[in-house]
């Protein structure tokens, strides 16, 4: 039948207006499953093979640093007579005699140092010290920096200007010089405090280590403060902050419950990237002799002790240097993975 070209009737098959089936409806749904911020972030993190490999390396290093020394047959401070400067898996004459007599002697996996101390356990304990210093120092930086930066940004005006000028002033203070000065200034007070029951651990870690923590609390939080300030400046004009003010919430509650909570992803990433920086600083200061007290080892102090014998016993320097590099590289790669996973701007 020929259709009139002037007719307004549409030539449409009536079957096209039938209700869609369940399968057709599901095929048109292109939205992904609704997930929370944390679930989505960890889902993206698991897809990052480099970050997951770095996390695995960190867990393995922590296992050997905190768990294995509990069952290891040697102690980090025990000097084995006649076992000076042994190479990896080498035994002293006395140990070889015990082996010949049928007794079991645990091998020195990384050899021994010039004092006859097993080097593997010293690497483990040194890694533990470096990790603990990095984690504790980063926690101090996070607490002070986030509190200072959020208060400066939320207050604004002349309060913000004065507080940030203090930050600029702190940036000019040389940290190594301050650690040396604090080591002398805190020497007598810490000696007196170490004799008080419950504070004997001060003699174990040494005055220099206390000075390092004091310097971290005084100087190294400024970068965290600036980062938090920039985030709070963007968030404090949001609608939910205005609603909280209208409901009568105080400034402290708004900062803690609303502003800092909404930049927690950035805080996690920044904190993770701060850990290797703190470990490197501690290792560098220990290398200069400003770290833990003898005989407690640190990776930096182990490198410092081994550098004079590098030509004869190079493994004593290479092993702690490789462990330091591995720890710092793993935390940096993990921090990059966390940034890619929790940064909303990078979501696809």
C-alpha positions, 0 to 999 in steps of 0.5 A, a space after each residue: 500500500 502506497 503511503 501518502 507523503 503528506 500524511 502525519 502517520 508514523 510508519 512504526 512497527 507496534 512490536 517496538 513499543 512492547 515492554 523491555 524484557 529483564 535481560 534487555 533492561 540489565 544490558 542497558 545498565 552501565 553503572 557499576 556497583 555502588 561501593 564505599 570510599 574505602 572499599 573502592 580505594 582498596 579495590 583499586 589498590 589490589 589492582 596495582 601489582 607494584 604496590 601490592 608487591 611492595 606491601 608484601 616486601 614490607 610485611 616480610 621485612 617486618 616479620 624478620 624484624 619483629 618475629 624472627 629475633 624472638 626465636 633466633 639463637 643469637 643475640 645482637 649484643 652477644 660476642 662469640 669468642 673466636 668468631 670475629 669477621 666470619 664470612 656468611 655460613 662460615 664457622 669459628 674453630 670452636 664451632 667447627 669442633 662442635 660440629 665435628 663432635 656431632 652437635 648442631 650449630 646454627 650457621 651465621 647466615 650473614 657472617 659476623 662482625 669484628 666483635 664476633 657478633 652474629 650479623 644477621 640478628 644485628 640486621 634484623 634488630 637494626 631494621 626493627 629500630 629503623 622501622 620503629 623510628 620511622 613509624 613513631 616519628 611519622 605518627 608525631 609528624 601526623 599529629 602535630 602537623 594535622 592539628 597545626 595546619 587545620 587550626 591555621 586554615 580554619 581560623 584564617 585571617 591574621 591567625 593563619 598568617 602568623 602561624 604560617 610565618 612560624 612555619 616559614 621560620 622553622 624551615 630555616 633551622 638546620 636539623 643536624 645542628 639542632 640534634 647535636 645541640 639537643 644531645 648536649 643540652 639534654 645529656 644531664 636531664 636524661 641521665 637523671 631521668 634514666 635513674 627513675 624507675 620506669 625510665 631505664 629504657 633511656 639508657 638503652 636507646 641513648 640520648 641521641 635517639 631522644 634528641 632525634 624524636 624531639 627534633 622530629 616533633 619540633 621541625 619535621 611536621 611543617 610539610 604535613 601542616 602545609 598539606 593539611 592547610 591547603 586541604 582544609 582551605 578547600 573544604 571549609 567553605 563546603 555546604 556540610 561545614 555551613 550546615 554543621 555551623 548552623 546546627 551549633 557545632 563548635 570549631 573543634 568538632 567541625 575540624 575533627 569530625 568533618 574537615 579532617 575526616 574528609 581529607 583522610 585519604 590524602 593524610 594516609 598517602 602523605 603519612 605513608 610517603 613520610 615514613 621512608 623519609 623518616 627512616 632515611 633521616 634516622 639512618 643518615 643521623 645514625 651513620 654520623 654517630 647521632 643515632 642509637 646507643 652502642 651496642 643497639 644497632 641501627 641500619 645506619 650505624 651498621 653501615 658506618 661501622 662497616 665502611 672502614 673495612 669495605 675493601 676486606 668485608 664488603 658484605 658488611 656494608 652492602 647488606 644493611 645498605 640494600 635493606 635500607 634501600 629496599 625499605 625506602 623503595 617499598 614504602 615509596 612505591 606503596 605510597 604511590 599506589 595509595 595515592 593512585 587508589 585514594 585520589 578522587 581525581 584519578 578515578 576512572 
